[in-house]
Amino acid sequence: MLSEIPRNMQEATIAIEDKSFYQEPGFPLPASFARHILHSLRIRYRAVRPSPSNLSNPRSLRRNRVSREKIKEIILAFWAERIYSKNQILEMYLNQVPYGGTAWGIEAAAQTYFGKSAKDLNLAEAALLAGLPAAPSEYSPFGDHPEKAFERQKEVLRRMTEDKYITPAEETVAPCHPIHLAQMDTAIRAPHFVMYVKDLLEQKYGARLVEQGGLRITTSLDLSIEQNTEAIVKQQVESLAN
């Protein structure tokens, strides 16, 4: 329920995604909101097969794919705003959007990053989470560059001040509030290799598609060989300890 999500979290999301969300009738529904309504409604589109002339031109193929996705988002946005209220759209978005890893939806994100329920988020925590969906891997406080999470947090707070959701004083004080991150619990096997591959995919297809696209990836990693090799190396290093 939207009523169970803190007002700060709602406002932070609107400020960083589309400040005119409640003001403008009809268009434009934010593309990010539209994508997650599609997930919520379990709509599936059949991929359009590229013509042979495009197969020899990866750049053209990628352009066509992007164009098709944009058209789908516009059509979905058009109908979503005629079926659902703004509050319903925001609620669906907050309950479906990926915040990184297995954290889909704001409740999962609050538990994953802070070990608490979404209803207990303070302004500093809400601003940090609101900044993640644009590029969850890049802005994750658990990533290789956790400082980016806090730079993004400040950007969200700045937008909230511009839109009069918070005061300049609140914008200044919020980043000083200590952030206590939960212990990261991941079941990912070979995490360094997985993150390396995910990085390559994001560079090629963009962070949003990688997080939301349901891609199936085949890599060169043979996990059993990798684990046996690690065990052999560990055994040999230990035998040379003296």
C-alpha positions in Angstrom: 0.0 0.0 0.0 1.2 3.5 -0.9 0.1 4.7 2.6 2.7 2.4 4.2 5.6 3.9 2.2 7.1 7.1 3.8 6.2 10.3 2.2 9.9 11.1 1.9 10.4 8.0 -0.2 7.6 8.9 -2.5 8.8 12.5 -2.9 12.4 11.5 -3.4 11.4 9.1 -6.2 9.2 11.7 -7.9 11.9 14.4 -7.6 14.6 12.3 -9.2 12.4 10.5 -11.8 9.9 13.1 -12.9 9.1 16.2 -10.9 6.0 16.9 -13.1 4.5 13.5 -12.3 1.5 14.8 -10.4 1.1 18.1 -12.3 0.9 17.0 -15.9 -2.2 15.2 -17.1 -1.7 12.4 -19.6 1.8 12.6 -21.0 4.5 12.3 -20.1 4.3 9.3 -17.8 8.0 8.7 -16.9 9.4 5.9 -19.0 10.8 4.2 -15.9 7.3 4.2 -14.3 5.9 2.7 -17.5 8.4 -0.1 -17.7 7.6 -1.3 -14.2 3.8 -1.2 -14.8 4.5 -3.5 -17.7 6.3 -5.9 -15.3 3.4 -5.5 -12.8 0.8 -6.4 -15.5 3.0 -9.3 -16.8 2.7 -8.0 -20.3 5.0 -9.7 -22.7 5.9 -8.4 -26.2 7.0 -10.6 -29.0 10.4 -9.5 -30.3 10.4 -8.1 -33.8 12.9 -9.9 -35.9 15.4 -7.6 -37.6 15.7 -7.5 -41.3 18.7 -9.1 -43.0 20.0 -5.7 -44.0 20.2 -4.7 -40.3 22.1 -7.8 -39.2 25.3 -6.6 -40.8 25.1 -3.3 -39.0 25.2 -3.7 -35.1 24.7 0.0 -34.6 21.6 0.0 -36.8 20.2 -3.1 -35.0 20.7 -1.5 -31.6 19.0 1.8 -32.8 16.0 -0.2 -34.0 15.8 -2.1 -30.7 15.9 1.1 -28.7 13.2 2.7 -31.0 10.9 -0.3 -30.6 11.3 -0.1 -26.8 10.5 3.6 -26.8 7.4 3.1 -28.8 6.2 0.3 -26.4 6.8 2.6 -23.4 4.8 5.5 -25.0 1.9 3.2 -25.8 2.0 1.7 -22.3 2.2 5.2 -20.7 -0.8 6.3 -22.7 -3.1 3.5 -21.6 -1.7 3.2 -18.0 -2.8 6.8 -17.3 -6.3 6.1 -18.5 -6.7 3.0 -16.4 -4.8 3.9 -13.2 -4.6 6.9 -10.9 -1.3 8.6 -10.3 -1.1 7.1 -6.8 -1.7 3.6 -8.2 1.0 4.1 -10.8 3.5 5.3 -8.1 2.5 2.4 -5.9 3.1 -0.2 -8.6 6.4 1.5 -9.5 7.7 1.4 -5.9 6.7 -2.2 -5.5 8.3 -3.4 -8.7 11.3 -1.3 -9.5 14.8 -3.0 -9.1 17.1 -1.4 -6.6 20.0 -3.8 -7.3 20.6 -7.5 -7.1 17.6 -9.3 -5.8 16.1 -6.2 -4.2 12.9 -5.7 -6.3 10.5 -3.2 -4.7 11.0 -0.7 -1.9 10.4 -3.2 0.9 13.0 -5.6 -0.4 15.4 -2.7 -0.9 15.0 -1.3 2.6 15.6 -4.8 4.1 18.6 -5.5 1.8 20.4 -2.2 2.4 19.4 -1.2 5.9 17.9 -4.3 7.5 14.6 -2.5 8.2 11.1 -2.1 6.9 10.4 0.5 4.2 7.9 2.3 6.6 10.9 3.1 8.9 13.1 4.8 6.4 14.4 8.2 7.2 15.1 11.0 4.7 18.8 10.1 4.3 18.0 6.5 3.6 15.0 7.3 1.3 17.2 9.6 -0.8 19.9 7.0 -1.1 17.4 4.3 -2.3 15.6 6.7 -4.6 18.8 7.2 -6.5 19.5 3.6 -7.2 17.0 2.5 -9.9 18.7 4.6 -12.6 21.8 2.5 -12.4 21.7 0.0 -9.5 25.2 -1.5 -10.0 26.9 1.9 -10.4 25.2 3.6 -7.5 25.1 0.6 -5.1 26.7 1.3 -1.6 27.8 -2.4 -1.8 29.6 -1.8 -5.1 33.2 -1.1 -6.0 32.6 2.7 -5.7 30.3 3.2 -2.7 31.0 6.9 -2.8 28.8 7.1 -5.9 25.8 6.1 -3.8 26.3 9.1 -1.6 27.0 11.5 -4.4 23.7 10.3 -5.9 22.0 10.7 -2.6 23.0 14.4 -2.5 21.7 14.8 -6.1 18.3 13.4 -5.0 18.2 15.8 -1.9 19.1 18.7 -4.2 16.2 17.9 -6.5 13.8 17.5 -3.5 14.8 21.0 -2.3 14.3 22.5 -5.8 10.8 20.9 -5.8 10.0 22.3 -2.3 9.7 18.8 -0.8 12.3 19.6 1.8 14.0 22.8 3.1 17.6 23.8 2.3 18.4 23.1 6.0 17.0 19.5 5.6 19.1 19.1 2.5 22.2 20.1 4.4 21.6 18.0 7.4 20.4 14.8 5.8 23.8 13.6 4.3 25.3 14.0 7.8 22.9 11.4 9.2 24.9 8.2 9.7 23.9 5.5 7.3 24.1 2.0 8.8 24.2 -0.5 6.0 23.1 -4.1 6.6 25.5 -7.0 6.2 25.5 -7.9 2.5 24.2 -11.4 2.2 24.7 -12.8 -1.3 24.2 -16.2 -2.7 26.0 -15.4 -5.9 28.7 -17.9 -6.8 31.9 -16.5 -8.4 30.7 -13.0 -7.6 33.8 -11.2 -9.0 33.3 -12.9 -12.4 29.6 -12.3 -12.3 30.0 -8.6 -11.6 32.7 -8.4 -14.4 30.2 -9.8 -16.9 27.4 -7.6 -15.6 29.6 -4.6 -16.1 30.3 -5.6 -19.7 26.5 -6.0 -20.4 25.7 -2.6 -18.8 28.3 -0.9 -21.1 26.7 -2.5 -24.1 23.0 -2.5 -23.3 22.6 0.0 -20.5 22.0 -0.6 -16.8 18.2 -0.6 -17.0 17.9 -3.3 -19.6 20.4 -5.5 -17.7 18.4 -5.1 -14.4 15.0 -5.5 -16.0 15.3 -7.3 -19.3 15.3 -10.9 -18.2 18.4 -11.6 -20.2 19.9 -15.1 -20.2 23.7 -15.1 -20.4 26.1 -17.9 -21.3 29.7 -17.3 -20.3 33.0 -19.2 -20.5 33.2 -19.9 -16.8 33.2 -23.6 -15.7 32.5 -23.3 -12.0 33.6 -26.8 -11.1 37.0 -26.3 -12.8 37.3 -22.9 -11.2 36.6 -24.3 -7.7 39.0 -27.2 -8.2 41.7 -24.8 -9.4 41.2 -22.5 -6.4 41.5 -25.6 -4.0 44.7 -26.7 -5.7 46.2 -23.2 -5.5 45.2 -22.8 -1.8 46.7 -26.2 -1.0 50.0 -25.4 -2.7 50.3 -22.0 -1.1 49.7 -23.5 2.3 52.4 -26.2 1.7 54.9 -23.4 1.0 54.0 -21.4 4.0 57.2 -22.2 5.8 
